[in-house]
């Protein structure tokens, strides 16, 4: 990786501000964290700093409070879970900045951890306000960005702060960039992209950028309806992106030009409505009823996709194959997850809802790598520069 990492700097006794991604899912009723994988993903960097006597100051956002204090989005529960995992007390401040926070940082001793309150309680965070970034920087001697999931955002705690502190990558950031980078530069072939989710528009740049790298492209999920419509199939009441029909046709053409075999569903599950109690049935793509909606890929498509994926040495998966939140419409998504877990191949999961699916099925350890960043991984694989990465010190800057 071309950026300096935490391993390249002296952290002993230093106040180190670490941007982590603790934007974890939690139960609205109980407030309990339902998946702590993002917290655990930060442990290598946190433990490295603690072992070397750094004074560790963690900062993160949680949810979308829109620049206001929202009590249910406080990081108290996150601090509690992190304390349990680390086996040491992690206090959380009442505010991300301010006199009380400065005092808490000053009293921090080597080998101790402090968590700042939700950064997004301040509008200056998402606005990348220099004044807010400077106040954060005043708390520390060094900055470490270990939040790949927010690296595609130019916020005060990801980009702005780097103007005021020496700034390097954490181990999670390093691993994300190296793993995702390797499937762009040196994937083992055959290489397949398994792509789903609702919108073609979210994936266009990524699809275009990997088109000359993959051997197979398998399209499922809601976005498959747009591709089918572009190929003159009846898709009933399925949600499609009318303004992306030409884009879908262009992508099919680019696949052909690059010698990529593109697979669309051959059968789908349809239902009258998207609800847990809705009746559903499997139909071929030639027989989609005009008053029904596509909610999943069908059994023949599962078999066909599985056959192709078993040939592969590298698979990148981003996006569910159907409305996976409803059990009756989750078979295609679950089948793909279980298949990838069994493959003798490099399997990279592209963050977001796809990572949640794999985690919920207990298959994380069966995959080669599960990214912590949905939008960030798509942007990176789409060839976009990530502000939170670009702002870090280059290796040749020393």
C-alpha positions in Angstrom: 0.0 0.0 0.0 1.3 3.4 -0.9 0.2 5.1 2.3 2.0 5.1 5.7 0.4 2.9 8.3 0.4 3.0 12.1 3.3 0.6 12.0 5.5 3.3 10.3 5.3 5.8 13.2 6.4 6.1 16.8 3.2 6.0 18.9 4.7 5.4 22.4 3.2 7.8 24.9 1.5 9.8 22.2 -2.1 10.9 22.1 -3.4 9.0 19.1 -6.8 9.9 17.6 -8.2 6.9 15.7 -11.2 7.3 13.4 -13.1 4.0 13.6 -16.4 3.0 12.1 -18.6 2.0 15.0 -21.8 2.7 13.0 -23.2 -0.6 14.2 -26.8 -1.9 13.9 -28.8 -2.0 17.1 -32.3 -3.0 18.3 -34.5 0.1 18.3 -36.5 -1.2 21.3 -33.7 -2.4 23.6 -30.8 -0.3 22.3 -28.7 -3.5 22.2 -26.1 -3.9 19.5 -27.1 -6.7 17.1 -23.8 -7.1 15.3 -20.5 -5.9 16.7 -18.3 -7.0 13.8 -17.3 -3.4 13.0 -16.1 -3.0 16.5 -14.1 -6.2 16.4 -12.6 -5.2 13.0 -10.9 -2.3 14.7 -9.2 -4.4 17.4 -5.9 -5.0 15.7 -5.2 -1.3 15.5 -6.5 -0.5 19.0 -4.5 -3.4 20.5 -1.3 -2.4 18.6 -1.5 1.1 20.0 -2.3 0.0 23.6 0.6 -2.5 23.6 2.9 0.3 22.7 1.8 2.6 25.4 -0.2 5.1 23.3 -3.1 7.1 24.8 -5.9 6.0 22.5 -8.7 8.4 21.6 -11.4 6.8 19.4 -13.9 8.7 17.4 -16.9 7.6 15.3 -20.4 8.4 14.1 -23.5 6.4 14.7 -26.6 6.8 12.6 -27.8 10.1 11.1 -28.5 12.7 13.8 -28.1 15.5 11.3 -26.0 17.7 13.4 -28.2 17.5 16.5 -27.9 15.6 19.8 -30.0 12.5 19.6 -29.9 10.5 22.8 -30.6 7.1 21.3 -27.6 7.6 19.0 -25.1 8.2 21.8 -22.1 5.9 21.9 -22.6 4.7 25.4 -23.7 1.2 24.3 -20.7 1.0 21.9 -18.3 1.9 24.7 -19.9 -0.8 26.9 -19.5 -3.4 24.2 -15.9 -2.4 23.5 -15.1 -2.5 27.2 -16.3 -6.1 27.3 -14.3 -7.1 24.3 -11.1 -5.4 25.4 -11.4 -6.4 29.0 -10.8 -2.8 30.2 -12.9 0.2 30.9 -13.6 2.5 27.9 -15.2 5.8 29.0 -17.2 7.9 26.6 -17.2 11.7 26.7 -20.4 13.8 26.7 -19.3 15.6 23.6 -16.8 15.1 20.8 -15.1 18.4 21.6 -15.1 21.0 24.3 -13.4 21.7 27.7 -14.7 18.6 29.4 -13.5 16.4 26.5 -10.1 18.1 26.6 -9.8 17.4 30.3 -10.7 13.8 29.8 -8.0 13.5 27.2 -5.4 15.2 29.3 -6.1 12.7 32.2 -5.7 9.7 29.8 -2.7 7.6 30.6 -0.6 5.4 28.4 -2.4 2.2 27.6 -5.8 3.7 28.2 -8.8 4.2 25.8 -11.3 7.0 25.5 -14.2 7.2 23.1 -15.5 10.5 21.9 -19.3 11.1 21.7 -21.0 10.8 18.3 -19.2 13.0 15.8 -22.3 13.7 13.8 -23.9 15.5 16.8 -22.0 18.4 15.2 -23.0 19.7 11.8 -19.3 20.5 11.2 -18.5 16.8 10.9 -20.3 16.1 7.6 -19.7 19.7 6.4 -15.9 19.1 6.8 -15.8 22.3 8.7 -12.1 23.4 9.3 -13.0 24.8 12.8 -14.4 21.4 13.9 -11.6 19.5 12.4 -9.1 21.7 14.1 -10.8 21.2 17.5 -10.6 17.4 17.0 -6.9 17.7 16.0 -6.1 19.7 19.2 -6.9 16.6 21.2 -4.1 14.5 19.7 -0.5 14.3 18.5 -1.2 11.8 15.7 -4.2 10.7 13.6 -5.0 7.2 12.4 -7.8 6.5 10.0 -9.1 3.0 10.4 -12.6 3.7 9.2 -12.7 2.3 5.6 -16.5 2.5 5.7 -16.4 6.3 5.7 -13.3 6.8 3.6 -15.4 7.8 0.6 -16.7 10.8 2.6 -14.7 14.1 2.8 -15.8 14.8 6.4 -13.9 16.6 9.2 -12.8 13.4 10.9 -11.7 11.7 7.7 -10.2 14.4 5.5 -10.3 17.8 7.3 -8.3 16.7 10.3 -5.4 15.5 8.2 -4.4 19.2 7.6 -3.5 19.5 11.2 -2.0 16.2 12.3 0.4 13.6 10.9 -2.1 11.1 9.5 -1.6 7.4 8.7 -3.8 4.3 8.0 -4.8 1.7 10.5 -4.6 -2.0 10.0 -8.2 -2.4 8.9 -7.9 0.4 6.4 -4.7 -1.2 5.1 -6.3 -4.6 4.8 -9.3 -3.3 2.9 -7.2 -1.4 0.4 -4.9 -4.3 -0.2 -7.6 -6.9 -0.5 -9.9 -4.9 -2.8 -6.9 -3.6 -4.7 -5.7 -7.1 -5.4 -8.9 -8.2 -7.1 -8.5 -5.2 -9.4 -4.8 -5.8 -10.2 -4.1 -9.5 -9.8 -7.2 -11.7 -9.3 -6.9 -15.4 -9.8 -9.0 -16.5 -12.8 -11.7 -17.4 -13.6 -13.0 -14.3 -11.8 -16.7 -13.6 -11.3 -18.6 -10.6 -10.2 -21.9 -11.5 -8.5 -23.9 -8.3 -8.3 -27.4 -7.6 -6.9 -29.2 -5.0 -4.9 -31.9 -2.6 -6.0 -30.3 -0.1 -8.3 -28.2 -0.3 -11.4 -27.2 3.4 -10.8 -25.4 2.4 -7.6 -23.2 -0.1 -9.4 -22.5 1.5 -12.8 -19.0 2.8 -12.1 -18.0 -0.5 -10.4 -19.4 -2.6 -13.2 -17.6 -0.5 -15.9 -14.3 -0.6 -14.0 -14.2 -4.4 -13.5 -15.6 -5.2 -16.9 -12.1 -5.9 -18.3 -11.0 -7.9 -15.3 -13.8 -10.4 -14.7 -14.6 -13.5 -16.8 -18.2 -13.8 -15.6 -20.8 -11.3 -14.5 -23.9 -12.6 -12.8 -26.7 -10.1 -12.2 -29.5 -10.6 -9.7 -31.6 -8.6 -7.2 -33.8 -5.7 -8.0 -31.4 -4.4 -10.6 -31.9 -7.5 -12.7 -35.4 -6.2 -13.5 -33.9 -3.2 -15.2 -31.6 -5.4 -17.3 -34.5 -7.7 -18.2 -36.7 -4.7 -19.2 -33.8 -3.4 -21.3 -33.8 -6.8 -23.1 -37.6 -6.4 -23.8 -38.9 -8.8 -21.2 -42.1 -8.1 -19.3 -41.2 -7.3 -15.7 -44.7 -6.6 -14.3 -44.8 -4.1 -11.4 -41.1 -4.6 -10.5 -39.3 -1.4 -9.7 -37.0 -0.5 -12.5 -34.9 2.5 -13.3 -36.3 3.9 -16.5 -33.4 6.3 -16.9 -31.0 3.4 -16.7 -32.4 1.2 -19.5 -29.8 2.5 -22.0 -27.1 2.1 -19.4 -28.1 -1.6 -18.9 -27.9 -2.1 -22.7 -24.5 -0.4 -22.8 -23.2 -2.6 -20.0 -24.4 -5.8 -21.8 -22.5 -4.5 -24.9 -19.4 -3.8 -23.0 -19.4 -7.3 -21.5 -19.6 -8.8 -24.9 -16.8 -6.5 -26.2 -14.6 -7.6 -23.3 -15.3 -11.3 -23.7 -17.2 -11.4 -20.4 -20.0 -13.9 -20.1 -23.0 -12.0 -18.6 -25.7 -14.0 -16.9 -29.2 -12.7 -16.1 -31.9 -14.7 -14.2 -33.7 -17.3 -16.3 -36.5 -17.7 -13.7 -37.7 -15.5 -10.9 -39.9 -15.5 -7.8 -42.9 -13.2 -8.2 -45.5 -11.9 -5.7 -48.4 -9.6 -5.6 -46.9 -7.5 -2.9 -43.7 -7.2 -0.9 -44.8 -8.5 2.5 -44.2 -11.5 4.7 -47.7 -12.9 4.1 -47.7 -12.5 0.3 -48.1 -15.6 -1.9 -45.3 -16.2 -4.3 -44.4 -18.5 -7.2 -41.6 -19.2 -9.6 -42.0 -18.3 -13.2 -39.6 -18.1 -16.2 -38.5 -14.7 -17.3 -40.7 -15.1 -20.4 -43.8 -15.5 -18.2 -43.7 -12.7 -15.6 -47.3 -11.6 -14.9 -48.0 -7.9 -15.6 -49.5 -7.3 -12.1 -46.8 -9.0 -10.0 -43.3 -8.0 -8.8 -40.0 -9.8 -9.0 -38.8 -10.6 -5.4 -36.0 -13.2 -5.8 -34.2 -15.3 -8.3 -35.7 -18.7 -9.1 -34.3 -22.3 -8.6 -33.0 -22.6 -12.1 -31.1 -19.3 -11.8 -29.7 -20.4 -8.5 -28.5 -23.6 -10.1 -27.1 -21.8 -13.1 -25.3 -19.2 -11.1 -23.9 -21.9 -8.8 -22.6 -23.9 -11.7 -20.6 -20.9 -13.0 -19.4 -19.8 -9.6 -18.0 -23.2 -8.9 -15.6 -22.7 -11.9 -14.1 -19.6 -10.3 -11.0 -18.9 -8.4 -12.0 -15.4 -7.4 -15.6 -14.1 -6.6 -16.6 -10.6 -5.6 -20.2 -10.3 -4.3 -22.1 -7.2 -3.7 -25.9 -7.0 -3.3 -28.6 -9.4 -2.4 -30.4 -11.5 -5.0 -33.9 -10.6 -3.7 -35.9 -9.0 -0.9 -33.8 -10.9 1.6 -35.4 -9.1 4.6 -38.5 -11.2 4.0 -37.8 -14.9 4.7 -39.9 -16.1 1.8 -37.9 -14.0 -0.6 -34.4 -14.8 0.8 -33.7 -18.2 -0.8 -31.6 -16.9 -3.7 -29.5 -14.7 -1.4 -28.9 -17.4 1.1 -28.1 -19.9 -1.5 -25.4 -17.7 -3.0 -23.9 -17.0 0.5 -23.8 -20.7 1.3 -22.3 -21.6 -2.0 -19.5 -19.0 -1.7 -18.7 -20.3 1.8 -18.0 -23.7 0.3 -15.8 -22.6 -2.7 -12.1 -23.3 -2.9 -11.6 -19.7 -4.1 -10.9 -16.2 -3.0 -14.3 -14.8 -1.9 -14.6 -11.1 -1.3 -17.8 -9.7 0.1 -18.4 -6.0 -0.7 -19.7 -4.7 2.6 -23.1 -3.1 3.4 -26.1 -5.3 3.3 -24.1 -8.1 1.8 -21.8 -8.2 4.7 -24.8 -8.2 7.1 -26.3 -11.2 5.3 -23.0 -13.2 5.5 -22.7 -12.3 9.2 -26.3 -13.2 10.1 -25.8 -16.5 8.4 -22.7 -17.2 10.5 -20.5 -17.5 7.4 -18.0 -14.6 7.9 -15.2 -17.0 8.8 -15.9 -19.0 5.6 -15.2 -16.1 3.3 -11.7 -14.8 2.4 -12.6 -11.2 3.2 -15.7 -9.4 4.3 -15.4 -5.6 3.7 -16.7 -3.2 6.3 -17.6 -0.6 3.7 -20.5 -0.8 1.3 -20.3 2.6 -0.4 -16.6 2.8 0.1 -15.9 -0.6 -1.5 -18.1 0.3 -4.5 -16.4 3.6 -5.0 -12.9 2.1 -4.7 -13.8 -0.7 -7.1 -15.3 1.9 -9.4 -12.0 3.6 -9.7 -12.8 6.6 -7.6 -10.3 8.1 -5.2 -11.4 8.0 -1.6 -10.9 11.3 0.2 -10.2 9.6 3.5 -7.4 7.7 1.9 -6.0 10.3 -0.4 -5.5 12.6 2.6 -3.1 10.2 4.4 0.7 10.5 4.3 2.3 8.7 1.4 5.1 6.1 2.1 7.6 8.2 0.1 6.8 11.3 2.2 9.2 10.2 4.9 
